[in-house]
Amino acid sequence: MTYFLDFRTQNVGGAVIDPQLYKGDATGPASSWVLIPPIQIPSHLAGKNILFGTHGFNVSQQQGAKSLGLLDKYLELSLPDVFVAILWPGDSVIPIVDYPFEGDVAIDCGGRLATFCNDSCASAQTLSFVSHSLGARLVLQAVANLNRKAQSVCLAAAAINRDCLSTEYAAAATKAERISLLASREDFVLKIAFSVGDPFADLLHDDHTPFQMALGSEGPPIPPPQQVRPPWQISDQDDYGHSDYLPPTDPARWPRAADFMKRAFLGQPQTWPSS
C-alpha cells in the first residue's frame, strides 16, 4: 500500500486543490483509496523519514499513481522511512500545448506542498524529495518555502533552467542538506521540446534566465552550488531518454535511476552514473 498526496480534482487536467492524503493500491482506482482524515495525518507521519516523490508533465492521476506506486514497491523502504507519492495536475485534456502554462500549476502545488509539510509533518524526523521532469519545479518551490531544511533533494531529468539552483531557486538550494541530479544529453524531450517550449514559458515569468538549456540535460553550470553532489551526467552510451527514469518503462533503465534515487535519499555514495 502506498501513501498518495493528491492535489487533483479529476484524472486528467482539472484544478489544483489543497492536498488530501490517501493510502491505497497503486493498481486500483482512486475511488478505492482510503482517505486519511486531516486530523490524523500528523500521527501517521510523526517520527518518519519522509521521501516525497512526484511525476512530471503530461501524466494523468492514474498513470502517476501506477508509476510512483511501482517506484515505492521497488525502493522497499522500511520504517521509519516512508514514501509518499505526489499526484498533481500537470496535464490537460488537450496535451502538450499546455506546457508553457503548467509551470504555474507546479508552482501552485509546490506552495501547497510546503504548507502541508509545515503544518502536518512538523513531527517527522526528516523531509526529502525526488522528482521527474517538470516535477522539479514543484519540489524546488516547496523546499524554498519549508520551515526547516530538506535532508535530500533528487531531481531526475529536470525540466527547468540549468542555472535555477543559483538564480530562481537559490533559496531552495540553501534549504537542502544535499542535492542529487540525473541528467542525460540523449534526452531529446529536454534537448528539443524544452528548448522550444520554455521560451514561451519565459514570457509568463521574468524571474529566471531566458534561453537556458535544461538542468536535466546539461546539468548545472560549473561550479554548482555546494549542496549539489556529483556525479550527475549519464553517459551518452547509456542512451537515457526522458521516460527512462520511472517505471513502468524500459526495465533495463529505470531500476538504475531508482537505485540512484534511493542512495540519494539514504545519503549513500553513488555508484552510477560514472561520467
N, C-alpha and C positions, 0 to 999 in steps of 0.2 A: 504494500500500500504506500502511496506517495502523497505528500502534502502538496496541494496546489493553492497558490496565492493568485486569485483570479481578478483581473481588472476589467473583464469583459461583460457585455450585456448580451452578446449573441456569438454564434460560432464563427461567422465571417463578418469583419468590419464592426460597426456599431460604436457607441460612445464609450468613453473611459469612465469608470466608476471607482470609488474607494474600494480597495481590495477586500475580498472575502476569502477566508481560509477554509479549505476543504481537505478531506482525506478520502482517497479512493483508488480504484484500479484504473491505471492509465489506459487500459484496453477497453474500458467500459464507457458509456456515455456520461456526460457531465451530470445528467439528471440522477445518476446512481451514486454520485459522491455524497459524502456526509458533511454537512456544514458544521463547522465548529463555531459556536456562539462567541461573539467578540469578548465577552466577559471571561471566557475560558481560555482564550488564546495565550495570555501570558503564562499560565500554568503549563501549557503544552510545550512552550519554548524556553522556559526557565532552565538555566543550567546547561543549555545546549550550545554546541559549536555549530552555528547555522551556516550552511552553504546555500545561498540563493542562486538559482540557475535560470537563465532565460534564453529564449529563442530570438530570432531576428525578424526581419521584414518579410511580409507576404506569407505568413504562417497562420493557419486557422487555429481556433481553440482546440479542435480535435487533433490536428496534426501536431501542435505544440505539446499537448498532453502526452501523446504517444511517444514522441521523440524524447522528451525530458523524463518521462516515466521509465523508458528503457535506459537512459543515462543513469538515473537513480539506481536502478537494479544492477547495472554494471559496476558502479562505483562501490557498492557494498559497504557503505559507511556504517559504523557501529557506534552505539551510544557511548558518550554524549554527542557524537557528531550526527547531524541530520541534514538531509537535502530538502529544500523547498523549491518547487518548480513555479516560476512566474509565467503567467499567461496574460498577454497584452494584445490589444487590437491594432497591431502594426500591419494590417492588411485591409483590403477593400473588396467590395463586390465587383469593382472594375479594377483588376490587379495591375501592378507595375507602374501605371501612370500616376498613381498616388504617392510615389516615393518622396518627392520633394516636401510633401505635407506630413509624412509620418514621423519626421524628426520632432515636430511639435507634440505628437502623441507620445513619443518616447520620453520627452522632457516632462510632460504632464505625469506620466506613470512613474517616472523616477522621483519626482517630488512627492507623490503619494506614497511611494515605497519608503522614502526616508521618514515620512510621518509615521508609517506603520512600524518601522524599526525603532524609532524614538519612543513611541507610545506603548507598543506591545512586546518589544524584545529587550526592554531595559534590563531584564534579569537574565538574559542569555549571556553565556560566557564570552563568546566571540561572534562576530559577523563577517562573513566572507561572501564573495560574489564571483560568478562566472557567466560569461555571455558569449553569444554568437552574433556576428553581423551588426545590424543596427541596434541590437540589444546593448551594445557597448555604451551608446548614449544614455539609455535608461539607467544602466548601472552607475555610470560616472555622475549623472545628475543626482542619483540617490546618495552616493558616497560623499559628494560635495556638501550635502545637507544633513549628514549624520551628526548626532550629538557626541559621538566618540569616533575613534579610529576604526577603520575596517582592518581586519587581520590580513586578508588576502583578496586581491582583485585579479582575475584572469580574463583576458579579452582575446577571443579567438576570431580571426577573420573580421576584425573590427571595421565596420563601415562608417568611419569617422576620420576627420583630418589627421594626418600622421603627426602633426605638431600639437594635438589637442591637450596633451598632458603638461605642456609648458605654456599654453595660451588659454584657450577656452575653459579647460578643466584642470588648470594648475592647482586649484583648491582641492579637487578630488585627489590629485597625486599626493598632496601633503597629508591627506587624511587616510592614506593607505600605508600599512606597515611594509607591504611588498606588492609589486605589480608584475604579473607574468603575461607575456604576449605570445601569440602564434600568428605568423604572417607568411604568406606564400605569394611569390611573383607569378605563379601559374594560376592564380585565381582571376579568371577573366571577367567574372562579375564585377570585382573591385577594379580591375585594370581598365575595363571598358565602360560598364554601366555606371559605376560610381563617378568616373571622370566626366560622364555626360550628365548624370542626374544631379550631382552635388552642386554645380554652379547655379542651377535653378533654386536649390535649397538655400544657397548663399544669398540669393535675392531677398529671401524671407528673414534671414538672420545676418546681422552685421557684427556678430560677436566672435567670429573666428576667421582665420586667414583663408581667403578665397583661392581656388585653383590648386589646392594641395592634393597630393596622392593620398590614398587611404592608408591608415595605420596598419590594417590587416593585409596590406600588400607589401609595402616597403619597410614597415617597422618604423620606430621613432627616429627623429633626427639625432645625430650623434654630436655631443654626448647626451644620453637620455637623462631624465630625472633620476636621482639616486635611488628611488624606490623600485625602479624597473630592473628586474633580474634577467640577465641573459641565460641561455640563448633564446632567440625568438624566430629567426628566419629559417623556414623549412626549405630544404634543398630543392632546386628545380627538378632534380631527378625523381623526387618523391611525388611530383605532379599533383599537388593538393589543390583541388578546386573549391569553390565556395560552399558546396554542400557536403564536403568530406569530413566535417568536424563533429557532427552529431548523428546518432542513429535515426532512422534505420537504413542509412545509405551504405556505401561500399564497406563490407565487413573487414576488408584488409586495411582500411584507413582510419575510420572513426575511433576504433579502440585505442589507437596510438595517441590520438588527441585527447581522449577521455582519460588515459593514464597520465598524460601531461597535466590535465586539469586536477586530478586527484593529488599528484605530487605537489602542485602549486598550493592547493588547499592545506595539505599537511606540512608544508614547509620543507619538503624533501628536495635533494639535488635532482636536477633534470638530467635524464639520460638521452633525451631526444627533444628537439632536433639537434643535429650535430653540426649544422652550418648556418 
